[in-house]
Amino acid sequence: MEVDLPSTVQARLKSDTGEETGSPLDLPLNITRDQLQLICNALLEEEDKPFLFFVKDVEITNSLKDALDIKSLNSEEVVEIIYQQQAVFRVRPVTRCTSSIPGHAEAVISTSFSPSGKQLASGSGDTTVRFWDLSTQTPLHVCKGHANWVLCISWSPDGFKLASACKQGKVMLWDPRTGHQIGKTMSGHKQWVTALAWEPYHKNPECRKLASASKDGDVRIWDTVTCLTILSLTGHSKAVTSVKWGGNGLIYTSSQDRTIKVWRADDGVLCRTLEGHAHWVNTLALSTDYVLRTGPFHPVMDQQAYITDKNVLQQRALERYEAVCTKNDERLVSGSDDFTLFLWLPEKEKRPLARMTGHQQLINDVKFSPDTRYIASASFDKSVKLWDSITGKFITSLRGHVQAVYMVAWSADSRLLLSSSADSTLKVWSMKTKKLELDLPGHADEVFAVDWSPDGAYVASGGKDKVLKLWQH
């Protein structure tokens, strides 16, 4: 006997932070996503804002009916439709390589855009740091000073300084406008430096403090004006692989000793040690990485980069930080040689929120999407995996690379993800379809480094073939 299925359903719209919007509505089951969009905008008295809609964690991509399990519907039940605001701007996918710029004499290990997206730097095995002119797509400055491979680079959140660190354990600062060294070389680490992190702009717009993590097991916090160590964070028993400076005054470090440590940035006191990984912890990411990286700049939305009042800029950086971190819930994700990821609430909990399994080989890179909804992980098992950033739930695997995946980078609007691999290609994945959008061949060898500019305009990639490539729409 066929059961007559209802044609309408009682539904209530709720924001992803839990606020209810209006009273329950009678909605036709065949209502489309676009129609829901109109209703949502009307209820919120907004102009044309883009939203995503979910029913029980299933995204409504066509109609409500497609997302609901109709057979299990109870006629009394009020269906909750969760809406989530999408970025208003759109980043267009990069489709072509607009220039291949030779210059480095060895592999390009790192490449990074400035917080505003207007400048680009790279570090290489040839011991140099280079700045590139994005308008002419040519080399701008060559910075010589390191005597060994430059392993990592990091822009200060105001964009006025670039820090670089090498295999000899030296940390140097460069002026992007002239290419000259700023201050003295910072020496103290006994082995190579693996990662750098600046104090967030909203904590101090002077951008004076910089943290460096080293294979010698220590993390040092430097005053970049005096070029002296202010604090040494010692407690890891093996190499430190990553350092992140959070927005609430905590520093997070991961190590080959299988632990993650949480430190107070002001006095270096160890707050807690996060345990659970069975092997080296390789990589860390914070849900706030994008806003901390871009500080006072919203590279896509505001073109008011001419504001020079530091108090105004600091206030803006703080507002942007608080907007993505509403309940002080800065989340941390760690990736390890044990093939797993852990999701943490490191300010509050020693126990992980989730253990994320599924990769078949070590995890090399992990990143939260700028809107903090997704986590992407890159692994030597040739895949990129997507996870829900609140629950740690597995979403899907992105397959297409034929060798190890080294790095991932998100577009500023969180709609696209880029991956770089030992197979010499970059791939662009769509978050709408969860499938490959574009294949970008062109490098002659393994691609170690990739970055998507915070304003969405460019992608820069570099690797074993010593060439820096710029990609645009």
N, C-alpha and C positions, 0 to 999 in steps of 0.2 A: 504494500500500500504506500503510495507516494504521500509524503507529508508536505502540506503547503508551507513553503518557506516565507518568512516575513519579507515585506518589501521595504519596510522602514525599521529604524532602530533608534532607541533612546541613547543619546551620546552627550558627553560633556567634554569640552576642550580644557586642557590643563597645560600649563607651561612646563618646560623640562626642569624648572626649579620648584614646581609643586603648586604654583598659584592657580586657582580655578578661575575660569573666564566665563562669567555669566551663568545662567541656569541651564539644566539639560535641554537639549534640542531634539526634535524628531527629525532624523536625517534619512533620506532615501539611501538604500544600500548601494545603489549605483552612482552615488555622488563621487565626483572625480577629485583628484588632488587640487586641480586648479580652482574648482568650486569651493573646496575647503579653505583654500588660500583667501578667497574673497570674503568668506564668512569670518575668518580669523582677523583679517585686516579691519573689517567692519566692527567687530566686537572690541578690538583693541584701539579703535579709532586711529588707525595708522594709515599712512598712504601705502603705496604698493610695496610692502615689505615681503621678501621671500621667506617661506617657512618650509620645514620638513615636518611630516606627520607620521606618528607611529601608533600602532595598536599592539599592546603586549609585545613590545620590542620588534614588531614587524613593520617595516617602512611601507607606507601607502604610496605606491609609485603610480598606479593607474586609478583604481576605484577602491572605496572602502570595502566592498564585497570581496575583492581579491585578497585583501589583507586579513580578513576575518575568517575564523573557523565557524561557519554559519550553523553547522549541525549542532554544535555544543552551545549555541546561544540560548539563553534563558530570557523569556519575553519580559521578565521583571527587571532584568539586569540593565544598568546604565553603563554603556561602553565608554571607557576613558580613551580619548584621543590626545596623545601628547604632542604638542607642537614645539618646534625648536627653530629659532631664527637662524637663517643662513647668512653668510656674508653678503652684504649688499653689492659689493663690487665683484667683478669676475676677472679671473686671470685667464688669458688665452693660452692654450697649450703651445709650447715651443714646438716648431715643426721642422726647423732647418738650422744647419750650422752656418752662421753668418761670417765667422772667421776662425781660422786656425792660426794661433799666434805662436811662432817659435820664439825661443829666447832662453828658456831653461836648458842647461846642459846635462841635466839628469832628470829622473822621474819627478813629476809633480805630486807631492804628498798631500798638500792641503790647499784648498781654495776657499775664499770667503768674501762675501759682499759686506759692505759697511751697513750700519743700522738703517740708513736712509735708502740704501740700495743704489746709491749714485757712484760708489767707488768699489774697486775690486782689488784684492791682493792674493798672492799665492806664495807658498813655501815649497822648497824643493831639496832634493838630494844633492844639488850642486852648491849647497851652503848659502844660497841667496834667498832673499825675500824680494818679490817684485810687485810693483803697483802697475795697473793697466788702465789706460784711458778708454772708458766705455763709449765716449762719443765718436772717437776715431778708430776704436778697436785696435790700438797699437800699444806697445810697451811704453810705460811712463817713467818709472824709476827702478833702478836696480840697487838693492840695499845689501852691501857687503859688510860683514862683521863677524858672522858665525864661522867657526872653523870646521864644522861638521854638519851632517844632514839636518835641515830644518824640519822638525817633526810636527809642530803645531803652530798655528797663528790664531790671534783673537783680537777683534776690534773692541776698543773701549765703547761703552754705550752712547757717548756723545759723538763718536766718529772722528775724534781728533787725534787718536793714537792707535797704533797697531802694535800688539805684543807678539814676539816670536820666540820660540824656544828650540833648542837643538839637542843632538845626541851627546854633547859634552856637558849638558846640564846648565847651560847659560841661557838667561832670559834677556832679551833686548827690546827696546821700544823705538818705534819709527814714526816720523812725521809724514803722513800721506801727501801733504802738499809739496814737500821738498824732497822726500826720500832720505832725509838725514836722520841719524840716530838722535834720540832724545835722551839726555842724561847719560849715566854710566851703565855699563853692562852689569846685570844682577847675577852675582855668583854665589854659590852656597850648596847647590845640589851636587851630590857626589856621582850621580849617574844621570842617564838621559831623562829629559822632561817629557811626560806623556800627554799632559793636558793643561789648559789654562782657563781661568774663569775670572771675570771682572765683578767687582761689587756693583749691584744694580743701581741704575741712575736714580730711582726714587729714594734710595737710601742715602746717596751722596752724589750730587750733580758734578762735583769736582772730578769724579772718576779717578781717584788716587790709588785705590787698593786693588791688587791683583793677586789671585791665588795660582800657584803652580803645583802640579802633582808629578812625582818622579818615581822612577824605577828603584830609587834608593829607599822607598817606603815612607818618605816624608811628604807632607804638603807644607809649602811655605806661603805666607801672606806677606806681600811686599808693599812698601810705600813707594809708588812709582815716581815720586818727586825726589826723595832722598836716595832712592834705589837701594834701600836697606830692608832686611827681613824684619817685620814687626812681630810675627808669631810663627812658630814652627808647630805644626800639628803632627805629633808622633804617636803612633799607637798601632799602625798596621805593621804586620810582621813580614810582609812581602811587597813587591812592586805595587804602587798605586796606579790604577789604569784610567781613572776618570775623576774629574772634580766638577761639581756644579754649585754655584752660589745662588741660593734660593732668595725669594723676595721678602721673606720674613726674618732675615738675620741668621739663617742657618746655612752651613756648608755641608755638602754631601760628597763622600769619597767612596770609590769602589776599589777593590784590590784583588791581587792574585791570592791573598790569604782567605778568599771565599766570603769575606764580609763586606758590608757597607757601613760606613760610620757617619754619624750625624754630629756636627760640631757647632758650637756657638761662635759666630764670626767675630764678635767683639773681643772675647777673651780666650778663645781657643779651647774652651772646656768641652770635653766629650760628653754629649747628651745621651746617646744610645748607640748600640751596635746592632745592626740588622743581619740576622743569620738565616740560612735556609739553602743557599746555593751549595752544590756538592763539588764545584770546581771553580776555577778562576772567574771572577766577575769582570767582564770586558768593557761594559758600556752602561751609561746612565742617561736618562732623559727626564726632564721635569715637564709637568703639564703647562707650566708658565714660560717655557723656553722662548717661545716666539715673542711674547710681550717684553720679557727681560732683555732679549736681544735687541729689540727695536726701541725700547725705552720711551723717550718722549715723542718719537716719530711714529705716526701711522702712515707708513710709506705710500699706501694706496689712497686712503681717504683724504689725508690733508696735504695740501701743497704749501702749508704755511711754515716752511722750514726756516723762514727768515726771523722767527721769534728768537731773540737772544737772551731774554730775561730768564736766568736759571731757575728762579722761583716758580715762574709760570710753567717752564718745561718740567720741573720736578713734580709739580702738582699734576700735570698731564700724565706723566709716567706713572704716578701713583694711581690715578683714576683708571688708567688702562690695565694696570696690574690687578686692582680690586675688582674690575669688571669680569675678569676670567677666573678670579679666585674668590667667589662670593662668600663662602663660609670658612675662609682660611683653610681651604682644603687643597693645598698644593700637593699634587700626587707625584710619585717617583716611580719609574719603571727601571728594572735592571735586567741586563741580558748577559748570559754566561756561556762558558765552555761546556756546561752540563746540559746544553740544548734547551734550557728553560728560561722563561722570563718570570720575574716576580713584580707584582704591583703593590706599592706601599703608600701608606699615609704617614710619612716619616716624622711629622711634627707630633703626632699623637700616639702612634701604635708601633710596638716592636714586632707584632705579628703581621705577616703580609695579608693584603686584602684578597689576593688571588695568586695562584701558581699557574702559569700559562705554558702548556705543553703541546707539542706537535712537531716542532722542528726536529730534523734528523741529524743535524750537525751543529757546530758552535754558532752562536749568535754574535754578529760582528757590529751591528749598529741598530739603534732603536730611536724612534722619534714620535712625539705626540703631534697630532695635527694642530695648526694654529688655533682652531676653534675648540681645541681640547677634547673633541669627541672620539677620535680614533688614536690607536697606537699602531705604528708600522714597524715590523722587525725584519732585518736583513740577515740572511744566514748563508753559511758555506754549503747548505743543502740545495742551493740554486733557487730557492724560493724567497718571496717576500710574504709575510703573513700580516693580516689585519686583525685587530682586537678592539673590543669595546673598552674605552678608557676608564669607565666607571666601575664595571664589573670584572673586567679582564676576560670576558667571554670571547671565544674564538669566532671570528666572522667569516674569513675566507682565506685561501691561499692564492697568491698571484704568481702564476707560473709562465715561464717564457724564456728566462735566462738559461743558458746551457752550461754555465760554470758558476762558481761562488759569487754571491752578491755581497758587495763591500759596503755600500752606503745607500741611504735613502734621503730624499729631501722633499718637503711639501711645498705646494704653491700656497701663496698667502691667503687664498680664499678657501683652502682645505678641500678643494674639489678635485685636485690632481696630485698624484704622487710620482716621484721620479726615482729610479733606482739605477745604480752603476755596478758593473760586474767585471769579473776577470775575463768574461767572454768578449770584451772590447766594445760592448754596446751600452747605451743608456736606453731605458724604457720608461714611457709615460703611461701611467694607469689612471683610469677614470673611476672616481668614487661612486658615480651614479650607476655605472654598469658593473663595477668591480672587475673590469676586464682591461686588456691591453688597448690603449688608445693609439699609441705611436711607438714605433721602433726607431731609434736614432743610432744607426751605425756611423762610423767615421773615424773613430780612434783606431790606431794600428796595433794596440796592445791593451793590457789590463787597465781599467779605469778605477783609480784609487779614490779620487776626490770629486765631489760634486756639490754644488750649492745653487739654490734657486733664490734670486734676489728678493729681498723682502717686499719690493714694490711690484714683483711679478713680471718685470720686463725681460729679464735675462736668466739663462742658466749658464753656469760656467762649469767646465769639467776638465780634469787633468789626470794624467797617469803615467804609465811606464814609457809611453812613446815621447815623453818630454814636451808635448804640445799642450797649450792651453786652448780649449775650444769655447767659443761663445755661441749660444743657441738662442734664437728668437722666434717669435710667431711668424 
